[in-house]
Amino acid sequence: MLLFFTFHSSLFTLLLYLFASREDTLARKCKKNFAFSSLIRIFAVAMKISNVILKILMPLILGAGILYWMYRGEDWQTIWHVMTDEMDWTWMLLSFPFGILAQMFRGWRWRQTLEPVLNPAPRSSLLVPRNSVLVHSIFVSYAASLVIPRVGEFTRCGVLNRYDGVSFPKALGTVVTERAIDSLLLMGITGLVLLLEMSTFGMFFRKTGTNLQSILNSFSWAGYLVVALCLIAILILLHFLLHKLSIYNKVRATLTGIWQGVISLKDVRNIPLFVFFTLGIWVSYFLHYYLTFFCFDFTADLGLGCALVTFIVGSIAVIVPTPNGAGPWHFAVKTMLILYGVADEKALYFVLIVHTVQTMLVIALGVYAWLALNFTSRADSFYPHAEPQSTQRSAQSNI
């Protein structure tokens, strides 16, 4: 009996030991798995933070680097003297209404592309975005893009979703439509100006180190550096855009909304008004820039041709993702002004003062719009047919 009890006690002890060993092994594995999963989560959060920092810092560093290269060694007291004593501020103030009007036209045009998407029936008007919210969203979007380039497209869709209950994916789809139209129009204007000012563009290519007959063998170190930096920035921007598109591909509802926005142009109910707003945007942008020529005696007599060429070159330069095109815009416009006979120093003064003042206008409009939106009623209290905010937030979170 004692032998039997001893045997069972030993067996129980052995089983208990084996069980305890197994539990200890499982515990260690769990601890290892927990530590590994925690490490993965920390790494993922760090990657997200680094991506955000990269998106913010990279454009700032790029723009600041180009500006430093252009303005190193300049006498800032002379620039201040030009602003306070030599510059005619009357023309600058006269240019402001056109800068404001260009953004207002963009907001009003956006309504034209949104209406058929939000109200598919020919004469239905269940949800019509308010003009005030549309215009304020544009003001805010331009100001937001000064912090993170291209984020304004998402910002204005978010504002419209928040205050007028418009589906975020559908609004984003109409933005894609608008950008496609603007790109086609800009390409057409560029082609026309290129034909009219072919000799000047040829001088521009040679000045920046590019020979039309031998592109690969004729770069100056300065032109090569600036062009290379701009190309790298564009490639990084494309990488982020493709990354975003890969996320959209996982969300069926978002893709549907974007597609509805893209095809919305054929359903625009007032095509003449849409064309008028589109032309109004670009004419206002041009006048906003052209009137600044008369602020300085060294640009007042350059003429409409020079204004068109520098305007087009500057519009292309802002594709590079820096805050409001800072750096690339200065370099491109300054180079073209030199080709039209403006002294190097004076061209530097022009691009710095004009770009800075116009950027301050964008900031002022953004602050005004943000304050105005704080006193604007939300969609659920203004539109009885607006989509629920919880649904909209869910759709937006999938992007």
Long-range contacts (C-beta under 8 A, 24 or more apart in sequence): 55-148, 55-240, 56-147, 56-148, 58-233, 58-236, 58-321, 59-148, 59-149, 59-233, 59-321, 59-322, 59-323, 60-322, 60-323, 62-229, 62-233, 62-320, 62-321, 62-322, 62-327, 63-322, 63-323, 63-326, 63-327, 63-328, 64-326, 64-327, 65-229, 65-327, 66-226, 66-229, 66-322, 66-326, 66-327, 66-328, 66-330, 66-331, 67-326, 67-327, 67-330, 69-225, 69-226, 70-327, 70-330, 70-331, 70-334, 70-348, 71-348, 71-352, 74-345, 74-348, 78-349, 79-349, 79-352, 79-353, 82-296, 82-349, 82-353, 83-353, 86-296, 86-297, 87-295, 87-296, 87-353, 88-294, 88-295, 88-296, 89-295, 91-291, 91-292, 91-293, 91-294, 91-295, 92-291, 92-292, 92-295, 92-357, 94-291, 95-287, 95-288, 95-289, 95-290, 95-291, 95-292, 96-288, 96-361, 98-284, 98-285, 98-287, 98-288, 98-291, 99-284, 99-285, 99-288, 99-358, 99-361, 99-362, 100-361, 100-365, 101-280, 101-284, 102-280, 102-281, 102-282, 102-284, 102-285, 102-288, 103-135, 103-138, 103-139, 103-142, 103-365, 104-135, 104-138, 105-277, 105-280, 105-281, 105-284, 106-138, 106-178, 106-277, 106-281, 107-131, 107-134, 107-135, 107-136, 107-137, 107-138, 108-134, 108-135, 108-277, 109-178, 109-274, 109-277, 109-278, 109-281, 110-134, 110-138, 110-174, 110-175, 110-178, 112-268, 112-269, 112-270, 112-273, 112-274, 112-277, 113-174, 113-177, 113-178, 113-261, 113-264, 113-265, 113-268, 113-274, 114-166, 114-170, 114-171, 114-174, 114-264, 115-268, 115-269, 116-264, 116-267, 116-268, 116-269, 117-170, 117-173, 117-174, 117-260, 117-261, 117-264, 117-267, 118-166, 118-167, 118-170, 126-385, 127-164, 127-165, 127-166, 127-383, 127-385, 127-386, 129-160, 129-164, 129-166, 130-163, 130-164, 130-382, 132-372, 132-376, 133-159, 133-160, 133-163, 133-164, 133-373, 133-376, 134-160, 135-369, 136-369, 136-372, 136-373, 136-376, 137-163, 137-369, 138-369, 139-365, 139-366, 139-368, 139-369, 140-366, 140-369, 140-370, 140-373, 142-362, 142-365, 142-366, 143-362, 143-363, 143-365, 143-366, 143-367, 143-369, 143-370, 144-366, 145-323, 145-324, 146-323, 146-324, 146-359, 146-362, 146-363, 146-366, 147-323, 149-237, 149-321, 149-322, 149-323, 150-237, 150-321, 153-179, 154-399, 158-396, 159-373, 161-392, 161-396, 162-378, 162-379, 162-389, 163-373, 163-376, 163-377, 163-378, 163-379, 164-379, 164-382, 164-383, 164-386, 165-379, 165-380, 165-383, 165-386, 165-387, 165-388, 165-389, 165-392, 166-379, 166-387, 167-257, 167-387, 167-392, 167-395, 168-257, 168-392, 168-395, 168-396, 168-399, 169-253, 169-254, 169-255, 169-256, 169-257, 169-258, 169-261, 169-395, 169-399, 170-257, 170-258, 170-260, 170-261, 171-261, 172-257, 172-258, 172-261, 172-399, 173-257, 173-258, 173-259, 173-260, 173-261, 173-262, 173-264, 174-261, 174-264, 175-261, 176-258, 176-261, 176-262, 177-261, 177-262, 177-264, 177-265, 180-262, 181-265, 181-278, 182-278, 182-281, 182-282, 185-278, 185-282, 186-282, 186-312, 186-315, 186-316, 189-282, 189-312, 190-312, 190-316, 193-308, 193-309, 193-312, 196-305, 196-308, 197-305, 197-308, 197-309, 200-305, 200-309, 200-336, 200-339, 200-340, 201-309, 203-339, 204-313, 204-335, 204-336, 204-339, 207-335, 207-338, 207-339, 208-335, 226-328, 226-331, 230-317, 230-320, 230-328, 233-320, 233-321, 233-322, 234-319, 234-320, 234-321, 236-321, 237-321, 244-399, 247-399, 248-399, 251-398, 251-399, 253-395, 253-398, 254-395, 254-398, 254-399, 257-395, 285-311, 285-315, 286-311, 288-358, 289-314, 289-354, 292-350, 292-354, 292-358, 295-353, 295-354, 296-346, 296-349, 296-350, 298-342, 298-343, 298-346, 298-350, 299-337, 299-342, 299-350, 302-337, 302-340, 302-341, 302-342, 306-336, 306-337, 306-340, 309-336, 310-336, 310-337, 323-359, 324-355, 324-358, 324-359, 324-362, 325-355, 326-355, 326-359, 329-355, 330-355
